Amino acid sequence: MTTMEAGITKAGDSLGGVSWNILGQTYKPVQRSESSFAFDTLFPPGTFVPPHFHPDQDEFIRVIEGDFSIWLDGAEMSATTGDLIVMPMGSKHGIFNKSDKPVRALFWVAPALKLYDLFTQIDKKTDPGEVVRIALDYNIHFLPPPAA
């Protein structure tokens, strides 16, 4: 990993012009170092990240615009513009845009580990099952769907 440089990533920009499409959501890396990784996101209405957990990363979300429905360790919660969502390593969580408007948010994880590489691998994949299989190689564990 390269050494982090001081500076400013301008609004709307990303590191190296990178932009990933992950199951209909847009992710743009804005900071990357060994200790942390941050990315801007856009979740169109109806998109979500299914429940999963990171056994060795803390994850945070600052909602910039809109409303997320959060499932965190079995509890349903809501987060709106300005809220900070904290998901300690090992916590089971899912992120959903159940509204009729897009949600913009800044996500970050610490430590960075290989999340950037995972996003590169799953960019433009359309099969959720394939995304789940690939994520396991990066120690991100998706939970099985609830029993009907």
Number of C-alpha atoms within 10 A of each C-alpha: 6 7 8 10 9 6 6 9 12 9 8 9 15 17 14 9 10 12 19 18 18 20 18 18 19 17 23 23 24 23 18 21 16 14 10 17 21 23 21 23 22 19 25 19 16 13 18 19 16 18 21 21 24 20 14 16 22 19 24 17 22 19 21 18 17 18 23 26 17 22 18 19 15 12 9 11 12 13 17 17 15 14 16 16 19 13 19 18 15 17 18 21 23 20 21 21 20 18 15 11 14 19 24 20 25 20 21 22 23 18 17 20 18 14 19 15 10 18 20 14 15 20 18 15 14 13 10 13 10 11 20 17 13 17 18 12 11 15 17 21 19 20 14 9 8 5 4 3
